[in-house]
Amino acid sequence: MSLPDLDIDALRAFTAIVDAGGFTAAGGRLGRTQSAVSVKIKRLEAQLGRQLFERTSRSLALTRDGELLLGYARRLLELNDETLQRFAEPGAEGEIRLGIAEYFVPQHLPGVLSRFARVFPRVHIEVRVGMSSGLIEAFDRHELDLVIAKRDDGVTRGRVIHRERLVWLRAPGLELPPGDPLPLCALPPPCVFRGRALEVLKARRQAWRVLYTSESVMGVIAAARAGLGVAVTVESALPEDVERLTPEMGFPDLGEVELAVFGEGTGRREVKATLVGFIEDSLSRLPAIRQAA
């Protein structure tokens, strides 16, 4: 029996709805109207003979069949995109010295580099992981070709590829007695995470003391998980076993930080653009709650 081919465009619309959190937001990402996205999903559901979304007036959730399709859809789209990218730049080769902010590494970087290596086996990427300020200084010294790092407040250089909210966290059960200085686990200055936290605490006239300092984001998070104090990180780096502290709990909103790319306009532009594209694709798959409004 001959089976029909799945529509790649419809699968892309399906995953965009899941990642963006709705049909309208997905249409914005894809450059389509909400009605056009809806039509694609209806056709996909008709082809599969299964309902993919549970729709109510207030929420949108995947059905069990939708959850099953999501894994297949991501694999098919990844293979489709890798194939097109591989033939778009068949002769790419050389070395790229990549500097990348540490908090991006555990969640995203291994998968990005693995996919990139399959598409461009003759491009060698030398990775340096560190604090954003140090990476940008290394780029300015021509020690790095491309940097993906946080952009400090007021900085205009670099191209923003992602915005994400900062959040407070603590170990469940850590007591914070009213009136006591707030114990902090933080990165050393200069650091946007640390700067934002101290700024809002000063505005509230809240006393604090830094009990643990590490040059590693993961080191700061580990200290907070161990109950040494409160820490600040981005939503995508928030571990599942910590408690998020909200404005309702007395912890003011810290706003967003910008993740930017530096150096994409100089040498090996095409290969750099492809690598940045892989990274942006990884960021686009973050849940909608983590995306900037």
Secondary structure, 3 states (H helix, E strand, C coil): CCCCCCCHHHHHHHHHHHHHCCHHHHHHHHCCCHHHHHHHHHHHHHHHCCCCEEECCCCEEECHHHHHHHHHHHHHHHHHHHHHHHHHCCCCCEEEEEEEEHHHCCCCHHHHHHHHHHHCCCEEEEEEEECHHHHHHHHHCCCCCEEEEEECCCCCCCEEEEEEEEEEEECCCCCCCCCCCEEEEECCCCCHHHHHHHHHHHHCCCCEEEEEECCCHHHHHHHHHCCCCEEEEEHHHCCCCCEEECHHHCCCCCCEEEEEEECCCCCCHHHHHHHHHHHHHHHHCCCHHHCCC
